[in-house]
């Protein structure tokens, strides 16, 4: 499958906490059974920045190997130091990832010219397409729209964008400026139906890693003109999203929700704690049953 022709849902894949190859195969097959063929590996949901470079490489290899030609794999290579970014970028290029992506460097605040240098550094190290990953809540600062445009227009060869600003107006303005010229993906589960309705072809979804059929259903309903049904599914996704954010650390609740669906990838990556028994019981009581998911 080619990156340039891909349309639909990209799952922001959860990362198994052990037995990477075995569990990655199970997780990817779970997605493919429900129609999701795009995978964003080791990003925010995948807790990649908590892991050492060799572990990140092993996980990326497992994802690329098991997806094969059945979908696309975008490997997140973001890190606060350039040596790690370069190492992971070269590795992802070598193993056959469809693209690499990096959140804007975090902890310190960087101006636009510094960010241009950062992404050009990645582009120079990569033999596959590069995606800017704008996530203000994780990088710790907002990149103004004009600044983001300058980054995209300055880095060569042309780079794509995953925007997780969570801002509907920002998403709309990005689409108006860049649609048709590059790989452009929206993020933010609460904006999935909105992003497809206004014209995005790709949405990167955290909850697709747990409920791929709901995310894929939203895409398919919008594409078939069934907006009311898409919004009904969006409302269902929003309810799940709010519950998982309310009960325990979200990285732990996400994993437990997936376990309840029959895919056990282990507990959260430290130092995130696991759920308490009471938190587990709350999720068991309030999350949708398999019958409700299918309805």
C-alpha positions as CSV (number, residue, x, y, z in Angstrom):
1,X,0.0,0.0,0.0
2,X,1.3,3.5,-0.9
3,X,1.4,6.4,1.5
4,X,0.3,8.9,-1.1
5,X,-3.0,7.0,-2.0
6,X,-3.9,6.2,1.6
7,X,-7.3,7.4,2.9
8,X,-9.1,6.6,6.2
9,X,-8.2,6.0,9.8
10,X,-4.7,5.6,11.1
11,X,-4.5,4.0,14.5
12,X,-2.2,5.7,17.1
13,X,-1.1,2.3,18.2
14,X,-0.8,1.3,21.8
15,X,2.6,-0.4,22.5
16,X,2.8,-3.8,24.1
17,X,4.8,-3.7,27.3
18,X,6.6,-7.0,26.7
19,X,6.7,-9.8,24.1
20,X,6.8,-7.1,21.4
21,X,6.7,-9.3,18.3
22,X,4.0,-11.7,19.5
23,X,1.7,-9.0,20.9
24,X,2.3,-6.6,18.0
25,X,1.1,-9.3,15.6
26,X,-2.1,-9.9,17.7
27,X,-2.8,-6.2,17.9
28,X,-2.3,-5.5,14.2
29,X,-4.5,-8.4,13.2
30,X,-7.2,-7.0,15.6
31,X,-7.1,-3.8,13.6
32,X,-7.1,-5.4,10.2
33,X,-10.2,-7.5,11.1
34,X,-12.0,-4.2,11.7
35,X,-10.9,-2.5,8.6
36,X,-8.2,-0.2,9.9
37,X,-5.0,-0.4,7.8
38,X,-3.0,2.6,9.0
39,X,-0.7,2.6,12.0
40,X,1.1,5.4,13.8
41,X,3.7,3.6,15.9
42,X,5.4,4.9,19.1
43,X,3.6,8.2,19.3
44,X,1.8,9.7,22.2
45,X,-0.6,6.8,22.7
46,X,2.3,4.4,22.0
47,X,4.4,6.0,24.8
48,X,7.4,5.9,22.6
49,X,9.4,8.7,24.3
50,X,9.4,6.6,27.5
51,X,11.4,3.8,25.8
52,X,15.1,3.5,24.9
53,X,16.2,3.7,21.3
54,X,16.8,-0.1,20.9
55,X,13.4,-1.0,22.3
56,X,11.8,1.6,20.0
57,X,13.7,0.0,17.0
58,X,12.5,-3.5,18.0
59,X,8.8,-2.3,18.2
60,X,9.1,-0.5,14.9
61,X,10.5,-3.6,13.2
62,X,7.6,-5.7,14.5
63,X,5.0,-3.3,13.3
64,X,6.5,-3.0,9.8
65,X,7.0,-6.8,9.6
66,X,3.4,-7.7,10.5
67,X,1.7,-5.0,8.6
68,X,3.6,-5.8,5.4
69,X,1.8,-4.7,2.3
70,X,-1.6,-4.7,4.1
71,X,-1.4,-1.2,5.3
72,X,0.9,1.7,6.1
73,X,3.2,2.3,9.1
74,X,4.3,5.7,10.2
75,X,7.1,5.5,12.9
76,X,7.3,8.3,15.4
77,X,11.0,9.2,15.9
78,X,10.6,12.3,18.1
79,X,13.0,12.9,21.0
80,X,14.5,16.0,22.6
81,X,18.0,15.1,21.4
82,X,19.1,15.1,17.7
83,X,21.3,12.0,18.0
84,X,18.3,9.8,19.0
85,X,16.1,11.4,16.3
86,X,18.7,10.7,13.6
87,X,19.3,7.1,14.8
88,X,15.6,6.3,14.8
89,X,15.0,8.0,11.5
90,X,17.7,6.1,9.8
91,X,16.5,2.8,11.3
92,X,12.8,3.4,10.3
93,X,14.0,4.2,6.7
94,X,16.1,1.1,6.6
95,X,13.3,-1.3,7.8
96,X,10.8,-0.1,5.2
97,X,8.4,2.2,7.2
98,X,6.2,4.3,4.9
99,X,7.1,7.5,6.7
100,X,8.6,9.0,9.9
101,X,7.1,11.6,12.1
102,X,8.4,13.7,15.0
103,X,6.6,15.8,17.5
104,X,8.2,19.3,17.8
105,X,11.1,19.1,20.2
106,X,9.9,19.4,23.8
107,X,10.9,20.8,27.2
108,X,12.4,23.9,25.8
109,X,10.5,26.4,23.6
110,X,11.7,26.8,20.1
111,X,11.2,29.5,17.5
112,X,10.1,28.8,14.0
113,X,13.6,29.0,12.5
114,X,14.9,26.4,15.1
115,X,12.0,24.1,14.2
116,X,12.8,24.4,10.5
117,X,16.4,23.3,11.3
118,X,15.0,20.4,13.4
119,X,12.7,19.1,10.6
120,X,15.3,19.7,7.9
121,X,17.7,17.6,10.0
122,X,15.2,14.7,10.0
123,X,14.5,15.1,6.2
124,X,18.3,15.0,5.5
125,X,18.6,11.7,7.5
126,X,15.5,10.0,6.0
127,X,15.0,8.2,2.8
128,X,11.2,8.0,3.4
129,X,8.6,10.8,3.7
130,X,8.7,13.0,6.8
131,X,5.7,14.3,8.8
132,X,5.7,17.3,11.1
133,X,3.7,16.4,14.3
134,X,2.1,19.4,15.9
135,X,0.9,18.6,19.4
136,X,0.9,21.7,21.6
137,X,-0.2,19.7,24.7
138,X,2.9,17.4,24.5
139,X,5.5,19.7,23.0
140,X,4.6,22.4,25.5
141,X,4.0,25.4,23.1
142,X,1.8,26.5,20.3
143,X,3.2,26.8,16.8
144,X,1.4,29.7,15.1
145,X,-0.4,28.9,11.9
146,X,1.9,31.1,9.8
147,X,4.9,29.6,11.5
148,X,3.7,26.1,10.7
149,X,3.2,27.2,7.1
150,X,6.8,28.5,7.0
151,X,8.1,25.1,8.3
152,X,6.2,23.1,5.7
153,X,7.2,25.4,2.9
154,X,10.9,25.6,3.9
155,X,11.9,22.0,4.6
156,X,12.9,20.0,1.5
157,X,11.9,17.6,0.2
158,X,8.3,18.4,0.9
159,X,7.0,17.2,4.4
160,X,3.6,16.2,5.5
161,X,1.7,17.1,8.7
162,X,-0.2,15.5,11.5
163,X,-2.0,18.1,13.5
164,X,-3.2,17.3,17.1
165,X,-3.9,20.9,18.2
166,X,-7.5,19.9,18.9
167,X,-8.6,23.2,17.5
168,X,-11.4,23.0,14.8
169,X,-10.5,26.4,13.3
170,X,-6.8,25.5,13.1
171,X,-7.6,22.3,11.3
172,X,-9.9,24.1,8.9
173,X,-7.3,26.7,8.1
174,X,-4.6,24.1,7.6
175,X,-6.8,22.3,5.2
176,X,-7.5,25.4,3.2
177,X,-3.8,26.2,2.9
178,X,-2.4,22.8,2.2
179,X,-5.0,20.3,0.9
180,X,-3.8,18.5,-2.2
181,X,-0.2,19.5,-1.9
182,X,1.0,17.1,0.8
183,X,0.1,14.3,3.2
184,X,-2.2,16.0,5.7
185,X,-3.7,14.2,8.7
186,X,-5.9,15.4,11.5
187,X,-5.7,14.3,15.1
188,X,-8.0,14.5,18.2
189,X,-10.6,11.7,18.6
190,X,-13.4,14.3,19.4
191,X,-12.8,15.9,16.0
192,X,-12.8,12.7,13.8
193,X,-16.2,13.2,12.2
194,X,-15.6,16.9,11.9
195,X,-12.3,16.4,10.2
196,X,-13.7,14.0,7.6
197,X,-16.7,16.1,7.0
198,X,-14.7,19.3,6.2
199,X,-12.4,17.3,3.8
200,X,-9.5,15.6,5.5
201,X,-8.8,12.2,4.0
202,X,-6.8,10.9,7.0
203,X,-7.4,11.0,10.7
204,X,-4.9,9.6,13.3
205,X,-6.9,8.3,16.2
206,X,-5.9,7.1,19.7
207,X,-9.1,5.3,20.3
208,X,-8.9,3.4,17.0
209,X,-6.3,1.4,18.9
210,X,-9.1,0.1,21.1
211,X,-12.3,0.6,19.1
212,X,-11.1,0.4,15.4
213,X,-14.6,-0.5,14.1
214,X,-16.1,2.7,15.6
215,X,-13.4,4.9,14.1
216,X,-13.6,3.1,10.7
217,X,-17.3,3.4,10.9
218,X,-17.1,7.2,11.2
219,X,-14.9,7.4,8.1
220,X,-17.2,5.1,6.1
221,X,-20.4,6.9,7.1
222,X,-19.0,10.3,6.2
223,X,-17.8,9.0,2.9
224,X,-21.1,7.5,2.0
225,X,-23.0,10.7,2.9
226,X,-24.5,9.3,6.1
227,X,-23.6,12.3,8.3
228,X,-26.2,11.6,11.0
229,X,-24.9,8.1,11.5
230,X,-21.3,9.4,11.6
231,X,-22.3,11.8,14.3
232,X,-24.0,9.1,16.3
233,X,-20.8,7.1,16.2
234,X,-18.8,10.2,17.1
235,X,-21.0,10.7,20.2
236,X,-20.3,7.1,21.2
237,X,-16.6,7.7,20.8
238,X,-16.8,10.9,22.8
239,X,-18.5,9.1,25.7
240,X,-15.7,6.4,25.7
241,X,-13.0,9.1,25.5
242,X,-14.4,11.0,28.5
243,X,-14.7,7.9,30.6
244,X,-11.1,6.7,29.9
245,X,-9.8,10.1,30.8
246,X,-11.7,10.2,34.0
247,X,-10.8,6.7,35.4
248,X,-7.1,6.4,36.3
249,X,-4.2,7.4,34.1
250,X,-5.4,7.4,30.5
251,X,-2.4,5.2,29.3
252,X,-3.5,2.6,31.9
253,X,-7.2,2.9,31.2
254,X,-6.7,2.6,27.5
255,X,-4.8,-0.7,27.9
256,X,-7.4,-2.1,30.3
257,X,-10.2,-1.2,27.9
258,X,-8.3,-3.1,25.1
259,X,-7.8,-6.1,27.5
260,X,-11.6,-6.2,28.1
261,X,-11.9,-6.6,24.3
262,X,-9.7,-9.7,24.4
263,X,-6.4,-8.2,23.4
264,X,-4.0,-8.1,26.4
265,X,-0.8,-6.1,25.7
266,X,0.2,-5.7,29.3
267,X,0.1,-2.8,31.7
268,X,1.3,0.8,31.1
269,X,4.9,1.6,30.5
270,X,6.6,2.9,33.7
271,X,6.5,5.3,35.5
272,X,2.8,5.3,34.7
273,X,1.0,3.3,37.3
274,X,-1.5,0.6,36.6
275,X,-5.2,0.8,37.5
276,X,-6.5,0.0,41.0
277,X,-9.0,-2.8,41.4
278,X,-11.7,-0.2,41.9
279,X,-10.8,1.6,38.7
280,X,-10.9,-1.7,36.8
281,X,-14.3,-2.5,38.2
282,X,-15.6,1.0,37.1
283,X,-14.4,0.5,33.6
284,X,-15.9,-3.0,33.5
285,X,-19.2,-1.6,34.5
286,X,-19.3,1.5,32.3
287,X,-17.6,0.7,29.1
288,X,-19.6,-0.6,26.1
289,X,-20.2,-4.3,25.8
290,X,-19.3,-6.0,22.6
291,X,-22.9,-6.1,21.6
292,X,-23.3,-2.4,22.2
293,X,-20.1,-1.7,20.1
294,X,-21.6,-3.6,17.2
295,X,-25.0,-2.0,17.4
